[in-house]
């Protein structure tokens, strides 16, 4: 038996997917309806569900536009409060602020995201990680690819910071509307906000599909309501329409100088949620998102902002809460209720986005395995990640208790959003240059210009770091450290595999001459490197001295596209009689189901009976090597993350009664 086992020892690297170790995670295996084959050389595919129907528009309103749709609750008042600290704002100052907000909506959201960025889909999917994967695919040279990977990860981590602050500031700003009609309710604002937030996170397990059916009509009513009350005030004071002329924004900036720069930190609150348009593109398609923005969302937002400005010009006392005072007295309490529902929806959009981004980081190898639950049997994108949900819930509650008001939270908001904007610009510049064949001048001029705009917004928000802007930055630094540590540790283990593993060809060449006992059944060995023998097979030979009649070496390849092509998910090679190599390709938007994927072996001429299959998996113990390749603090962090990774049998959805675990020690 020793001639087959070779040098297998306690410190050998392993090629199998571990139980709790840091080996390559794999996404959902199996087919997903609607997958498109990317066009040759383009790296981007045709987005699914392109049709603009009433149902698709309603779904878009309920999921995509919750965040940016609730910005009128706090964006204008926060900006004006910066100016009014010295004296009540004059008419031309209000027009200047209105012009800044309107043209931010036009340039950042309409032109940058709706018209340009949403063209760059990665096989139908959007979001900063999908854009990162597309940029890396076309980038020349490993150094540039690594740099673009870091840019994408930083942007994703900032997105998590945004996802933590959005529920806190949105719900607080809505519940604070009670103080307009009921000043005595100030004491109950915080408890009510906490109840709403806890209820929101407690219902996530139901899935976005069920909640979305309710959210769509609510958001339709919301946009109609804020548009109507804004239009009514604009009709009474039509002079406010002058704010649509950009020279008012320029005049405001030139006159106020540094104070205008500070005000930009609040103006950017009007475009928070723009990234959600791109992130949710894979769920609904670009056409419904664009149609909803142009036909309803943008006009409603513009009318409401203009109406608030007209109200403040006519009644300076309305500056304390212009959004709710814009409503007639009889409609203020119903508007508070509607606003609370809308902010819950806004929070839901960010939470859903956080689930999707978390799964993408797992599939791209930047984070340990986590439990991913599918809440809709027909929609792959509707998922629930319990660990992320709990972490977000704790973070949001702590933010509410620490800042206690939406005005205070506005200091922490914005820096994460603008940071993500900047990262998206860098990646888009590469994609439009390499994929869409824009000239260097055009790509730099367009996205370089947007980068300067975003950098200005970011710099303005950086002034708020001492007042709370440090919160999303700290969260981003922590998450980036975790992700880069995980990626580095996994790379070290892969290198250890290459050093210690036995080449598969050598093993197969010696197998016919050995007297290894073959026993009935199917043995499935998960291996990250198809060219080497899995360590658990060698340990099984060494200790049990048997080999199954049929052996499958299964390798799961993570692709840098959201989904594997429908016809190329599985490749089967016969290495020896009754010994096959199976390669399963999956995209980073998919979640794992290994048994279901192996059921397709019959179509490749390999009989597979799941009741005869045994899955051999390593239970790894990671230890610090004699010559460590990582700093002690980072190694300790990596080991903690490895120990808390979801077990492979759960992540790959392998039946627990079909699993054989073998211990192995790995020194790195």
Buried (B, 14 or more C-beta within 10 A) or exposed (E): EEEBBBEBBEBBBBBBBBBBBBBBBBBBBBBBEEBBEBEEEEBBBBBBBEEBEEEBBBBBBBBBBBBBBBBBBBBBBBBBBBBBEEEEBEBBBBBBBBBBBBBBBBBBBBBBBBEBBBBBBBBBBBBBBBBBBBBBBBBEEEEEBEBBBBBBBBBBBBBBBBBBBBBBBBBBBBBBBBBBBEEEBEEBBBEBBBEBBEEBBEEBEEBBBEBBEEBBEBBBBBBEBBBBBBBBBBEEBEEBEBBBBBEBBBBBBEEBEEBBBBBBBBBBBBBBBBBBBBBBBBBBBBBBBBBBBEEBBBBBBBBBBBBBBBBBBEEBEBBEBBBBBBBEEEBBBEBBEBBBBBBBBBBBBBBBBBBBBBBBBBBBBBBBBBEBBBBBEEBBBBBBBBBBBEBBBEBBBEBBEEBBBBBBBBBBBBBBBBBBBBBBBBBBBBBBBBBBEBEEEEBBEBBBEBBEBBBBBBBBBBBBBEEBBBBBBEBBBEBBBBBBBBBBBBBBBBEBBEEBBBEBEEBEEBBEEBEBEEEEBBBBBBBBBBBBBBBBBBBBBBEEEBBBBBBBBBBBBBBBBBBBBEEEBBBBEEBEEBBBBBBBBBBBBBBBBBBBBBEBBEEBEBEBEEEBBBBBBBBBBBEBBEEEBBEEEBBEBBBEBBEEBBBBBBBBBBEEEBBEBBEBEBBB
